[in-house]
């Protein structure tokens, strides 16, 4: 995790909107990577350990991944 100035007063980071992720998996860093990093810092600052939201994030990412067409091709998602 990158070094950050972590404050107990920092607000919980906003989850990325569905149109903010292209779903290709090739962005580095992905908006979800950035969100998870900020969420981890927020949780550390507020002594919060909650794996439920991590599970929800993983499920969201799986749902947002582009699905192959009937020929097995995966096309970029443009929203």
Order of alpha helices (4+ residues) and beta strands (2+ residues): alpha-alpha
